[in-house]
Amino acid sequence: MKTTFLAGTLAALTTLTPTARALEGDPYANETPEQRDARMGWWREAKFGMFIHWGVYAVPAGTYKDKKIGGIGEWIMRNGQIPVADYRAFAATFNPTKYDPSAWAALAKEAGMRYMVITSKHHDGFTLFPSDASPWGIVGATPWKKDLIGPLAQAARGQGLKFGLYYSQAQDWTNPGGAKAGMKDGEGWDDAHKGSFDAYIDGVAVPQVREILTKYQPDVLWWDTPHLMTQPRAEKLAKLLSIKPGIIHNNRLGGGYHGDTETPEQFIPATGFPGRDWETCMTMNDTWGFKSYDHNWKPLSTLITNLVDIASKGGNYLLNVGPTAEGEIPAESVKLLKEVGAWMKVNGESIYGSHASVFKGLPWGRCTTKNAGADTILYLHVFDWPADGNLLVPGLATPIKSANLLAGGAAVTVEKTPAGQVLKLPAKAPDAISSTIKVVVQGKPEVVVMPVLPNKDGVLTLKPDDAQFQGKEIKSERKGHGPSNIGFWTDPADTVSWDMQADRDGKYAIHIEAASPSGGSVIKLTGVGDLACTAPKTANYETYQTVKVGVVNLTKGQKVTLRLLPVAEGWQPVNIRKIQFTPEP
């Protein structure tokens, strides 16, 4: 999977008011901002956690009746439309004799993680804990016949880690009446699914949530999928949270409950979630639950830069492992996590307890921040180490009191230039992926909005999140997990602009990535010459096409403002994803 890194954010986390949370059964309905800050304190400090998807689905490991089933491993029953009896039969060989909870917790600790969250019950309905509400679980249906959750909770806490439980409250593909994604109440692919969803909630979900909260006292309850969850149904579960005072729960319960955390899955939001605590959960390959043939492992560089990118936007990173049916975390996961841990041993100070960046974007990396009494620490994470040793910190107007490399502590000289403050760095980067410079500034940092700067290849990329909008409706929008785009451009009187600055003299080719089902709309470009672009005709507003506008001359160091002006005659809405200025040979 290819990960795109998006610009940082100026937004820091703030608290929700009690009125935004006041639903029946919510134990935090009357919580003050100060109480919330205290309850969320450890979680905000932690920044990095381990997600564990483990269950009977690890037995087929992506294959049913000699056929590879598409999709993620833990969804094999749903995606393969496997009958309940056939799926239950897999439990007969779920015997995790190599399970070592102490080793799992030690690995999380070595990786630099501060908490663990494991699937106590996933959508297949199988529990990793003994339950009086259903025999379909580790004790009642497997040769192992012992609790898997309790030993891990003890091991995690023994390592000083917080411990959380995932629970699929709505979807259940084996217990009668449980919800099935994309299906109405009572529907399924097997007669064994027939039953009342409300009976399932009352007879399975509610008692099982009571069981895990009472027995394991988790620090986090990670709900998943609100399918068919009305407010009255959700209330029955929300009321149980009071069993564990101080527990943190996410936004996936349903029924109008917002929970404590947003949970973007498999993507990093461009600007985080201002005003909300949030946590990106991601896989290390393409699946959550174990699939024997999924070897598409993310490189170490992606895992580390994801962690930095998320922290720079004020979020947490919940990184998944999918153990085998024998109870082993895949060797590649172990190797990668240990390598992340080695990076964290040097750079963890810049991640734990950090806050979001004060910069809107940095062309060479990311920034995390911390308060240091009256001063502020800026941790500059450099992905693209400057070949000439000069690192421009764009827009930082506040005086720098000190700067040093986090690896080794060597002091870094600061030089003031007309373009801004420049850090004089050694020729070689301390880390091949992401090196950290600790910069202490006087008081609160003042950052002047700077023009868009080129990347190391001299390419200027103008993105919607960096634009200035002039108009009533035009804005930057995002659909699903994809990149943002300029949208709602219904009025030809609306315009959009960017300030930009090249780092070399010469000719630049301009390309625009646009979508317009109508096609034919004309956009004038000013500030770099007299150019115009005709929008391409595309299948819809989500299908983009790149068109070349022309070639212009830019001067090194000269700030220019590119403005897009619609031609009113024949105007139809156009979405734009990006504009690039690429140096020509």
LOPA-980010 format. One record per residue (C-alpha): residue number from 1; residue in three letters; x, y, z. Coordinates in Angstrom, 1 decimal. Layout:
! residues N
resi; resn; east; north; up
NUM; ALA; X; Y; Z
...
***
This chain:
! residues 585
resi; resn; east; north; up
1; MET; 0.0; 0.0; 0.0
2; LYS; 1.3; 3.4; -1.0
3; THR; 0.9; 6.1; 1.7
4; THR; 0.5; 9.8; 0.8
5; PHE; 1.8; 12.3; 3.4
6; LEU; -0.3; 15.4; 3.7
7; ALA; 0.4; 18.8; 5.1
8; GLY; 0.5; 19.4; 8.9
9; THR; -2.1; 21.4; 10.8
10; LEU; -2.1; 24.5; 13.0
11; ALA; -5.0; 23.1; 15.0
12; ALA; -4.4; 21.8; 18.5
13; LEU; -6.8; 19.6; 20.4
14; THR; -9.5; 21.2; 22.4
15; THR; -12.3; 19.7; 24.5
16; LEU; -15.9; 19.1; 23.7
17; THR; -18.5; 20.8; 25.9
18; PRO; -20.6; 18.5; 28.1
19; THR; -23.7; 19.4; 26.1
20; ALA; -22.2; 17.9; 22.9
21; ARG; -22.1; 14.5; 24.7
22; ALA; -25.3; 14.5; 26.7
23; LEU; -27.0; 11.2; 25.8
24; GLU; -28.8; 8.8; 28.2
25; GLY; -26.4; 6.4; 29.8
26; ASP; -23.2; 8.3; 28.9
27; PRO; -21.2; 8.3; 32.1
28; TYR; -19.3; 11.4; 31.0
29; ALA; -22.4; 13.5; 30.1
30; ASN; -21.7; 16.0; 32.9
31; GLU; -17.9; 15.9; 32.6
32; THR; -16.1; 19.2; 32.8
33; PRO; -13.3; 20.0; 30.4
34; GLU; -10.8; 19.7; 33.3
35; GLN; -12.1; 16.2; 34.2
36; ARG; -11.9; 15.2; 30.5
37; ASP; -8.3; 16.4; 30.2
38; ALA; -7.4; 14.4; 33.3
39; ARG; -9.2; 11.2; 32.0
40; MET; -7.6; 11.5; 28.6
41; GLY; -4.2; 12.4; 29.9
42; TRP; -2.5; 9.0; 29.6
43; TRP; -3.9; 8.4; 26.1
44; ARG; -2.7; 11.8; 24.8
45; GLU; 0.7; 11.1; 26.3
46; ALA; 0.9; 7.6; 24.8
47; LYS; 0.6; 8.4; 21.1
48; PHE; 1.5; 4.9; 19.9
49; GLY; -0.4; 1.6; 20.5
50; MET; -0.6; -2.0; 19.3
51; PHE; -3.9; -3.3; 17.8
52; ILE; -4.3; -7.1; 17.7
53; HIS; -6.8; -8.9; 15.5
54; TRP; -7.0; -12.5; 16.5
55; GLY; -9.6; -15.2; 16.3
56; VAL; -10.8; -18.3; 14.5
57; TYR; -10.4; -16.6; 11.1
58; ALA; -6.6; -17.3; 11.6
59; VAL; -7.3; -21.0; 10.9
60; PRO; -8.5; -20.6; 7.3
61; ALA; -6.1; -17.7; 7.0
62; GLY; -7.8; -16.4; 3.9
63; THR; -8.6; -19.7; 2.1
64; TYR; -11.9; -21.6; 2.1
65; LYS; -12.3; -24.9; 0.2
66; ASP; -9.0; -24.4; -1.6
67; LYS; -10.1; -21.0; -2.8
68; LYS; -8.5; -17.7; -1.8
69; ILE; -11.2; -15.4; -0.5
70; GLY; -10.7; -11.7; -1.3
71; GLY; -10.7; -9.0; 1.2
72; ILE; -9.3; -8.8; 4.7
73; GLY; -8.7; -12.0; 6.7
74; GLU; -11.1; -11.5; 9.5
75; TRP; -13.9; -11.0; 7.0
76; ILE; -13.5; -14.4; 5.3
77; MET; -16.8; -15.7; 6.7
78; ARG; -18.8; -12.7; 5.3
79; ASN; -16.9; -12.4; 2.1
80; GLY; -16.9; -16.1; 1.4
81; GLN; -20.6; -16.5; 2.5
82; ILE; -19.4; -19.4; 4.6
83; PRO; -22.2; -21.3; 6.3
84; VAL; -22.3; -21.1; 10.1
85; ALA; -21.7; -24.8; 10.6
86; ASP; -18.6; -24.8; 8.3
87; TYR; -17.2; -21.7; 10.0
88; ARG; -17.7; -23.1; 13.5
89; ALA; -15.8; -26.2; 12.4
90; PHE; -12.6; -24.1; 12.2
91; ALA; -12.6; -23.7; 16.0
92; ALA; -11.7; -27.4; 16.3
93; THR; -8.2; -26.6; 15.2
94; PHE; -7.8; -23.2; 16.8
95; ASN; -5.2; -24.3; 19.4
96; PRO; -2.7; -21.5; 20.1
97; THR; 0.0; -23.6; 21.8
98; LYS; 2.7; -21.0; 20.9
99; TYR; 0.8; -18.1; 22.5
100; ASP; 3.1; -16.2; 24.8
101; PRO; 1.3; -13.1; 26.1
102; SER; 4.5; -12.0; 28.0
103; ALA; 6.4; -11.9; 24.6
104; TRP; 3.5; -10.0; 23.0
105; ALA; 3.5; -7.3; 25.7
106; ALA; 7.3; -7.2; 25.7
107; LEU; 7.3; -6.6; 21.9
108; ALA; 4.8; -3.8; 22.2
109; LYS; 7.0; -2.2; 24.9
110; GLU; 10.2; -2.7; 22.7
111; ALA; 8.4; -1.1; 19.8
112; GLY; 7.8; 2.1; 21.9
113; MET; 4.1; 1.4; 22.2
114; ARG; 2.3; 2.6; 25.4
115; TYR; -1.0; 0.6; 25.1
116; MET; -2.5; -2.6; 23.6
117; VAL; -6.0; -3.2; 22.2
118; ILE; -7.1; -6.8; 21.3
119; THR; -10.3; -8.1; 19.7
120; SER; -12.2; -9.8; 22.5
121; LYS; -14.9; -10.6; 19.9
122; HIS; -14.9; -9.7; 16.2
123; HIS; -17.7; -9.8; 13.7
124; ASP; -17.7; -13.6; 13.5
125; GLY; -19.0; -13.7; 17.1
126; PHE; -16.1; -15.8; 18.5
127; THR; -14.9; -14.7; 21.9
128; LEU; -11.3; -14.9; 23.2
129; PHE; -12.7; -15.0; 26.7
130; PRO; -15.0; -17.4; 28.5
131; SER; -18.6; -16.1; 28.2
132; ASP; -21.8; -17.3; 29.9
133; ALA; -23.8; -15.6; 27.1
134; SER; -22.5; -17.8; 24.3
135; PRO; -20.6; -21.1; 24.1
136; TRP; -19.1; -19.9; 20.8
137; GLY; -15.6; -19.0; 22.0
138; ILE; -12.2; -20.0; 23.1
139; VAL; -13.4; -22.1; 26.1
140; GLY; -16.5; -23.6; 24.7
141; ALA; -15.5; -24.4; 21.1
142; THR; -11.7; -25.0; 20.9
143; PRO; -9.2; -27.6; 22.3
144; TRP; -7.4; -24.7; 24.1
145; LYS; -10.3; -24.2; 26.5
146; LYS; -8.5; -21.4; 28.4
147; ASP; -9.0; -17.6; 28.6
148; LEU; -6.7; -15.7; 26.2
149; ILE; -7.6; -12.2; 27.3
150; GLY; -6.7; -12.3; 31.0
151; PRO; -3.1; -13.4; 30.6
152; LEU; -2.5; -10.6; 28.0
153; ALA; -4.1; -8.0; 30.3
154; GLN; -1.8; -9.1; 33.1
155; ALA; 1.3; -9.2; 30.8
156; ALA; 0.5; -5.7; 29.4
157; ARG; 0.1; -4.1; 32.8
158; GLY; 3.2; -5.9; 33.9
159; GLN; 5.1; -4.0; 31.2
160; GLY; 3.5; -0.7; 32.3
161; LEU; 1.2; -0.6; 29.3
162; LYS; -2.5; 0.4; 29.3
163; PHE; -4.8; -2.4; 28.1
164; GLY; -7.9; -2.1; 25.9
165; LEU; -10.5; -4.4; 24.4
166; TYR; -12.2; -4.3; 21.0
167; TYR; -15.8; -5.5; 20.9
168; SER; -18.0; -6.0; 17.9
169; GLN; -21.3; -4.9; 19.5
170; ALA; -23.6; -5.1; 16.4
171; GLN; -22.2; -7.4; 13.8
172; ASP; -22.2; -11.1; 14.7
173; TRP; -22.3; -13.6; 12.0
174; THR; -22.7; -16.8; 14.1
175; ASN; -25.0; -15.9; 17.0
176; PRO; -28.6; -15.8; 15.8
177; GLY; -29.9; -12.2; 15.2
178; GLY; -26.5; -10.5; 15.0
179; ALA; -26.2; -7.8; 12.3
180; LYS; -24.5; -8.5; 9.0
181; ALA; -22.9; -5.6; 7.1
182; GLY; -25.0; -4.5; 4.2
183; MET; -28.0; -6.5; 5.3
184; LYS; -31.3; -5.6; 7.0
185; ASP; -32.4; -6.9; 10.4
186; GLY; -32.9; -10.6; 10.3
187; GLU; -31.2; -11.1; 6.9
188; GLY; -28.2; -13.5; 6.4
189; TRP; -26.8; -16.1; 4.0
190; ASP; -27.7; -19.0; 6.3
191; ASP; -30.9; -20.1; 8.1
192; ALA; -28.8; -20.3; 11.2
193; HIS; -28.6; -16.4; 11.1
194; LYS; -32.3; -16.0; 11.7
195; GLY; -33.3; -14.3; 14.8
196; SER; -34.1; -10.9; 16.4
197; PHE; -31.4; -8.3; 16.5
198; ASP; -32.8; -6.9; 19.7
199; ALA; -32.8; -10.4; 21.2
200; TYR; -29.1; -10.7; 20.2
201; ILE; -28.3; -7.3; 21.8
202; ASP; -30.1; -8.2; 25.1
203; GLY; -28.9; -11.9; 25.2
204; VAL; -25.3; -11.7; 23.8
205; ALA; -23.9; -8.2; 23.4
206; VAL; -25.0; -6.6; 26.7
207; PRO; -24.0; -9.5; 28.9
208; GLN; -20.7; -10.0; 27.1
209; VAL; -19.8; -6.3; 27.5
210; ARG; -20.7; -6.5; 31.1
211; GLU; -18.4; -9.6; 31.4
212; ILE; -15.4; -8.0; 29.8
213; LEU; -15.7; -4.7; 31.7
214; THR; -16.2; -6.5; 35.0
215; LYS; -13.5; -9.2; 34.6
216; TYR; -10.7; -7.3; 32.8
217; GLN; -11.4; -3.6; 33.7
218; PRO; -10.0; -2.4; 30.4
219; ASP; -8.7; 1.2; 30.0
220; VAL; -10.2; 1.4; 26.5
221; LEU; -13.3; -0.1; 24.9
222; TRP; -13.0; -0.1; 21.2
223; TRP; -16.5; -0.5; 19.7
224; ASP; -16.8; -1.5; 16.0
225; THR; -19.5; -0.9; 13.4
226; PRO; -22.7; 0.8; 14.5
227; HIS; -24.9; -1.2; 12.0
228; LEU; -28.6; -1.2; 13.1
229; MET; -27.6; 0.6; 16.4
230; THR; -30.4; 2.9; 17.3
231; GLN; -30.1; 5.2; 20.4
232; PRO; -32.2; 2.9; 22.6
233; ARG; -30.0; -0.1; 21.7
234; ALA; -26.8; 1.8; 22.2
235; GLU; -27.9; 3.1; 25.5
236; LYS; -28.0; -0.4; 26.9
237; LEU; -24.3; -0.7; 26.2
238; ALA; -23.3; 2.9; 27.1
239; LYS; -24.7; 2.5; 30.6
240; LEU; -22.3; -0.4; 31.2
241; LEU; -19.2; 1.9; 30.8
242; SER; -19.7; 3.0; 34.4
243; ILE; -18.4; -0.4; 35.5
244; LYS; -14.9; 0.9; 34.7
245; PRO; -14.5; 4.5; 35.9
246; GLY; -12.3; 6.5; 33.6
247; ILE; -12.6; 4.2; 30.6
248; ILE; -12.0; 5.7; 27.1
249; HIS; -14.3; 4.6; 24.3
250; ASN; -14.4; 5.5; 20.6
251; ASN; -17.0; 6.8; 18.2
252; ARG; -18.2; 3.5; 16.7
253; LEU; -21.0; 2.6; 19.2
254; GLY; -23.7; 4.2; 17.1
255; GLY; -27.1; 5.6; 18.2
256; GLY; -25.8; 9.1; 18.4
257; TYR; -22.9; 8.4; 20.8
258; HIS; -19.8; 10.3; 19.8
259; GLY; -17.5; 8.6; 22.2
260; ASP; -14.1; 10.1; 23.1
261; THR; -12.1; 9.4; 20.0
262; GLU; -12.4; 9.7; 16.2
263; THR; -11.1; 6.6; 14.4
264; PRO; -9.9; 7.1; 10.9
265; GLU; -9.1; 3.7; 9.4
266; GLN; -6.1; 3.1; 7.0
267; PHE; -5.6; 6.8; 6.3
268; ILE; -4.2; 10.0; 7.9
269; PRO; -6.6; 13.0; 7.8
270; ALA; -5.0; 16.0; 6.2
271; THR; -5.6; 18.3; 9.1
272; GLY; -6.4; 15.9; 11.9
273; PHE; -9.7; 16.4; 13.8
274; PRO; -9.6; 19.9; 15.4
275; GLY; -11.5; 19.8; 18.7
276; ARG; -11.4; 16.0; 18.9
277; ASP; -9.0; 13.4; 20.1
278; TRP; -8.3; 11.0; 17.3
279; GLU; -6.5; 7.8; 16.5
280; THR; -5.6; 6.4; 13.1
281; CYS; -5.6; 2.6; 13.0
282; MET; -3.6; 0.9; 10.3
283; THR; -2.4; -2.5; 9.2
284; MET; 1.2; -3.5; 8.6
285; ASN; 0.3; -5.4; 5.4
286; ASP; -3.1; -5.4; 3.8
287; THR; -5.1; -7.3; 6.3
288; TRP; -6.0; -7.1; 10.0
289; GLY; -6.6; -10.8; 10.7
290; PHE; -4.0; -13.2; 9.6
291; LYS; -3.8; -14.3; 5.9
292; SER; -1.1; -16.7; 5.0
293; TYR; -0.5; -15.2; 1.6
294; ASP; -0.5; -11.5; 2.4
295; HIS; 3.1; -10.5; 2.2
296; ASN; 2.6; -6.9; 1.2
297; TRP; 4.4; -5.5; 4.2
298; LYS; 4.8; -1.7; 4.5
299; PRO; 8.4; -0.7; 4.6
300; LEU; 9.9; 0.6; 7.8
301; SER; 10.1; 4.1; 6.3
302; THR; 6.3; 4.2; 5.9
303; LEU; 5.7; 3.0; 9.5
304; ILE; 8.0; 5.7; 10.9
305; THR; 6.8; 8.5; 8.8
306; ASN; 3.2; 7.6; 9.5
307; LEU; 3.9; 7.8; 13.2
308; VAL; 5.5; 11.2; 12.8
309; ASP; 2.8; 12.5; 10.4
310; ILE; 0.0; 11.4; 12.8
311; ALA; 1.7; 13.0; 15.8
312; SER; 2.3; 16.2; 13.9
313; LYS; -1.5; 16.5; 13.5
314; GLY; -2.3; 15.7; 17.1
315; GLY; -3.3; 12.1; 16.8
316; ASN; -2.4; 8.6; 18.0
317; TYR; -1.2; 5.7; 15.9
318; LEU; -2.8; 2.3; 16.5
319; LEU; -0.7; -0.2; 14.5
320; ASN; -2.1; -3.7; 14.0
321; VAL; -0.6; -7.2; 14.2
322; GLY; -2.5; -10.3; 13.1
323; PRO; -1.3; -13.5; 15.0
324; THR; -1.5; -17.0; 13.5
325; ALA; -3.8; -19.7; 14.8
326; GLU; -0.9; -21.1; 16.7
327; GLY; -0.5; -17.8; 18.6
328; GLU; 2.5; -16.3; 16.9
329; ILE; 2.9; -12.8; 15.7
330; PRO; 4.3; -13.0; 12.1
331; ALA; 8.0; -12.7; 11.9
332; GLU; 7.9; -9.7; 9.6
333; SER; 5.7; -7.8; 12.0
334; VAL; 8.1; -8.6; 14.9
335; LYS; 11.1; -7.4; 12.8
336; LEU; 9.4; -4.2; 11.8
337; LEU; 8.2; -3.4; 15.3
338; LYS; 11.7; -3.9; 16.7
339; GLU; 13.1; -1.5; 14.1
340; VAL; 10.4; 1.1; 14.9
341; GLY; 11.4; 0.6; 18.5
342; ALA; 15.0; 1.3; 17.8
343; TRP; 14.0; 4.6; 16.1
344; MET; 11.7; 5.5; 19.1
345; LYS; 14.6; 4.9; 21.6
346; VAL; 16.3; 7.9; 20.0
347; ASN; 13.4; 10.0; 18.9
348; GLY; 10.6; 9.0; 21.3
349; GLU; 10.9; 12.3; 23.2
350; SER; 9.5; 14.1; 20.1
351; ILE; 6.5; 11.8; 19.9
352; TYR; 5.3; 11.0; 23.5
353; GLY; 3.1; 13.8; 24.9
354; SER; 3.6; 16.0; 21.8
355; HIS; 1.1; 18.4; 20.3
356; ALA; 0.2; 19.3; 16.7
357; SER; 2.5; 21.3; 14.4
358; VAL; 2.5; 25.1; 14.4
359; PHE; 3.2; 25.0; 10.7
360; LYS; 0.6; 24.6; 8.0
361; GLY; 3.1; 22.6; 6.0
362; LEU; 6.9; 21.9; 5.7
363; PRO; 8.4; 20.9; 2.4
364; TRP; 11.0; 18.6; 4.0
365; GLY; 9.1; 16.9; 6.8
366; ARG; 6.9; 17.5; 9.9
367; CYS; 6.9; 19.2; 13.3
368; THR; 5.6; 18.2; 16.7
369; THR; 5.6; 20.5; 19.7
370; LYS; 5.7; 20.6; 23.5
371; ASN; 5.4; 23.3; 26.1
372; ALA; 8.6; 24.0; 28.1
373; GLY; 7.5; 26.4; 30.8
374; ALA; 7.4; 29.8; 29.2
375; ASP; 9.1; 28.5; 26.1
376; THR; 8.1; 26.0; 23.3
377; ILE; 10.0; 23.1; 21.9
378; LEU; 9.6; 22.4; 18.2
379; TYR; 10.7; 19.0; 17.1
380; LEU; 11.6; 19.2; 13.5
381; HIS; 11.3; 15.8; 11.8
382; VAL; 13.4; 15.9; 8.6
383; PHE; 12.5; 13.4; 6.0
384; ASP; 14.5; 15.0; 3.2
385; TRP; 17.9; 16.0; 4.6
386; PRO; 19.3; 19.0; 2.8
387; ALA; 22.3; 18.2; 0.6
388; ASP; 23.9; 21.6; 1.3
389; GLY; 23.2; 21.4; 5.0
390; ASN; 21.0; 24.4; 5.1
391; LEU; 17.5; 23.7; 6.5
392; LEU; 15.1; 26.7; 6.1
393; VAL; 12.4; 26.8; 8.8
394; PRO; 9.8; 28.7; 6.7
395; GLY; 7.8; 31.4; 8.4
396; LEU; 9.2; 31.0; 12.0
397; ALA; 9.3; 34.6; 13.3
398; THR; 10.1; 33.7; 16.9
399; PRO; 13.7; 33.8; 18.0
400; ILE; 15.4; 30.4; 18.4
401; LYS; 17.1; 30.0; 21.8
402; SER; 18.8; 26.7; 21.1
403; ALA; 18.8; 23.9; 18.5
404; ASN; 20.4; 20.5; 18.7
405; LEU; 20.2; 17.1; 17.0
406; LEU; 18.1; 14.7; 19.1
407; ALA; 20.5; 11.8; 18.1
408; GLY; 23.7; 12.5; 20.0
409; GLY; 22.7; 16.0; 21.1
410; ALA; 25.1; 18.0; 18.9
411; ALA; 24.4; 21.7; 18.8
412; VAL; 23.1; 23.2; 15.6
413; THR; 24.0; 26.7; 14.5
414; VAL; 21.1; 29.1; 13.5
415; GLU; 21.5; 31.8; 10.8
416; LYS; 19.0; 34.5; 10.1
417; THR; 18.5; 35.1; 6.4
418; PRO; 16.0; 37.2; 4.3
419; ALA; 14.1; 34.0; 3.6
420; GLY; 13.9; 33.0; 7.3
421; GLN; 15.8; 31.2; 9.9
422; VAL; 18.2; 28.5; 8.6
423; LEU; 19.6; 25.6; 10.6
424; LYS; 23.2; 24.7; 9.6
425; LEU; 23.2; 20.9; 9.6
426; PRO; 25.9; 18.3; 9.2
427; ALA; 26.4; 16.7; 5.8
428; LYS; 25.0; 13.3; 6.9
429; ALA; 21.6; 12.8; 8.3
430; PRO; 21.6; 11.0; 11.7
431; ASP; 18.7; 8.7; 10.5
432; ALA; 18.1; 7.5; 6.9
433; ILE; 14.3; 7.9; 7.3
434; SER; 13.5; 10.7; 9.8
435; SER; 16.0; 12.7; 11.8
436; THR; 14.9; 15.0; 14.6
437; ILE; 16.1; 18.5; 15.5
438; LYS; 15.1; 19.8; 18.9
439; VAL; 14.5; 23.6; 18.6
440; VAL; 13.6; 25.7; 21.7
441; VAL; 11.9; 29.0; 20.8
442; GLN; 11.3; 32.0; 23.1
443; GLY; 7.7; 32.0; 24.3
444; LYS; 4.9; 30.9; 22.0
445; PRO; 6.0; 30.4; 18.4
446; GLU; 4.8; 33.0; 15.9
447; VAL; 4.6; 31.5; 12.4
448; VAL; 4.0; 33.7; 9.3
449; VAL; 2.1; 32.0; 6.5
450; MET; 4.6; 31.3; 3.9
451; PRO; 4.3; 30.7; 0.2
452; VAL; 4.2; 27.1; -1.1
453; LEU; 7.8; 26.0; -1.5
454; PRO; 9.2; 23.3; -3.9
455; ASN; 10.2; 19.8; -3.0
456; LYS; 13.8; 18.7; -3.3
457; ASP; 13.3; 18.2; -7.0
458; GLY; 12.2; 21.7; -7.5
459; VAL; 8.5; 20.8; -8.1
460; LEU; 5.9; 23.1; -6.7
461; THR; 2.7; 21.3; -5.8
462; LEU; -0.3; 23.4; -5.0
463; LYS; -2.9; 21.5; -2.9
464; PRO; -6.4; 22.5; -1.9
465; ASP; -5.4; 22.6; 1.8
466; ASP; -2.9; 25.3; 1.1
467; ALA; -5.2; 27.5; -1.0
468; GLN; -6.9; 30.8; -0.2
469; PHE; -10.5; 30.9; -1.2
470; GLN; -12.5; 33.9; -2.3
471; GLY; -16.2; 33.2; -2.5
472; LYS; -19.3; 31.9; -0.7
473; GLU; -19.3; 28.2; -1.5
474; ILE; -15.9; 27.2; -3.0
475; LYS; -13.8; 25.3; -0.5
476; SER; -11.5; 22.4; 0.1
477; GLU; -13.4; 19.1; 0.6
478; ARG; -12.6; 15.4; 1.1
479; LYS; -14.5; 12.3; 0.1
480; GLY; -13.7; 9.1; 1.9
481; HIS; -10.0; 8.3; 2.4
482; GLY; -8.8; 10.1; -0.8
483; PRO; -6.9; 13.4; -1.1
484; SER; -8.7; 16.7; -0.7
485; ASN; -10.0; 18.6; -3.7
486; ILE; -11.4; 22.1; -4.5
487; GLY; -15.1; 21.6; -4.7
488; PHE; -18.4; 23.5; -4.6
489; TRP; -17.2; 25.8; -7.4
490; THR; -20.7; 26.5; -8.6
491; ASP; -20.3; 30.3; -8.8
492; PRO; -18.0; 31.7; -11.5
493; ALA; -17.5; 34.8; -9.3
494; ASP; -15.6; 32.6; -6.8
495; THR; -11.8; 32.4; -7.2
496; VAL; -8.9; 30.5; -5.6
497; SER; -5.2; 31.4; -5.2
498; TRP; -1.9; 30.3; -3.8
499; ASP; 1.3; 32.2; -2.9
500; MET; 4.3; 30.3; -4.2
501; GLN; 8.0; 30.6; -4.5
502; ALA; 10.5; 28.7; -6.8
503; ASP; 14.0; 27.8; -5.8
504; ARG; 15.5; 28.0; -9.2
505; ASP; 15.3; 30.1; -12.4
506; GLY; 13.9; 28.6; -15.5
507; LYS; 10.9; 27.2; -17.3
508; TYR; 8.2; 25.3; -15.6
509; ALA; 5.5; 23.1; -17.1
510; ILE; 2.0; 23.6; -15.5
511; HIS; -0.3; 20.6; -15.1
512; ILE; -3.8; 20.7; -13.5
513; GLU; -5.6; 17.6; -12.2
514; ALA; -9.3; 18.2; -12.6
515; ALA; -12.7; 16.5; -12.8
516; SER; -15.8; 17.9; -14.6
517; PRO; -18.6; 15.7; -15.9
518; SER; -19.7; 18.6; -18.1
519; GLY; -16.3; 19.5; -19.4
520; GLY; -15.5; 22.6; -21.4
521; SER; -15.4; 25.2; -18.5
522; VAL; -12.5; 27.6; -19.0
523; ILE; -10.3; 28.8; -16.2
524; LYS; -7.8; 31.7; -16.6
525; LEU; -4.5; 31.6; -14.7
526; THR; -3.0; 34.9; -13.6
527; GLY; 0.2; 35.8; -11.7
528; VAL; 2.5; 33.7; -13.8
529; GLY; 1.5; 35.0; -17.3
530; ASP; -1.6; 34.9; -19.4
531; LEU; -2.8; 31.3; -19.6
532; ALA; -6.1; 29.5; -19.7
533; CYS; -7.2; 25.9; -19.2
534; THR; -10.2; 24.0; -20.5
535; ALA; -11.6; 21.5; -18.0
536; PRO; -11.5; 17.9; -19.3
537; LYS; -14.8; 16.0; -19.6
538; THR; -14.6; 13.2; -17.0
539; ALA; -17.0; 10.4; -16.0
540; ASN; -17.9; 12.1; -12.7
541; TYR; -16.6; 14.4; -10.0
542; GLU; -14.4; 11.7; -8.5
543; THR; -12.6; 10.8; -11.8
544; TYR; -9.7; 13.1; -12.4
545; GLN; -7.7; 13.8; -15.5
546; THR; -4.4; 15.6; -15.7
547; VAL; -4.1; 18.3; -18.4
548; LYS; -1.1; 20.4; -19.4
549; VAL; -1.8; 24.1; -19.3
550; GLY; 1.4; 25.5; -20.7
551; VAL; 5.0; 26.6; -19.8
552; VAL; 6.0; 29.7; -17.8
553; ASN; 9.2; 31.3; -16.5
554; LEU; 9.8; 31.6; -12.8
555; THR; 12.5; 33.4; -11.0
556; LYS; 14.4; 32.0; -8.0
557; GLY; 13.2; 33.4; -4.7
558; GLN; 10.5; 35.6; -6.2
559; LYS; 7.1; 35.3; -4.5
560; VAL; 4.2; 35.1; -7.0
561; THR; 0.5; 34.6; -6.5
562; LEU; -1.3; 32.2; -8.8
563; ARG; -5.0; 32.9; -9.1
564; LEU; -7.6; 30.8; -10.9
565; LEU; -10.4; 32.9; -12.5
566; PRO; -13.4; 31.1; -14.0
567; VAL; -14.8; 32.4; -17.3
568; ALA; -18.5; 33.0; -16.6
569; GLU; -19.8; 32.1; -20.0
570; GLY; -20.7; 28.4; -20.1
571; TRP; -19.3; 27.8; -16.6
572; GLN; -20.1; 24.4; -15.0
573; PRO; -18.6; 23.2; -11.7
574; VAL; -15.0; 21.9; -11.8
575; ASN; -13.2; 19.9; -9.0
576; ILE; -9.4; 20.4; -8.8
577; ARG; -7.1; 18.1; -6.9
578; LYS; -3.8; 19.7; -7.5
579; ILE; -1.7; 22.0; -9.7
580; GLN; 2.0; 21.2; -10.3
581; PHE; 4.8; 23.4; -11.6
582; THR; 7.6; 21.1; -12.8
583; PRO; 11.0; 22.4; -13.9
584; GLU; 11.8; 21.7; -17.5
585; PRO; 15.2; 20.5; -18.5
***
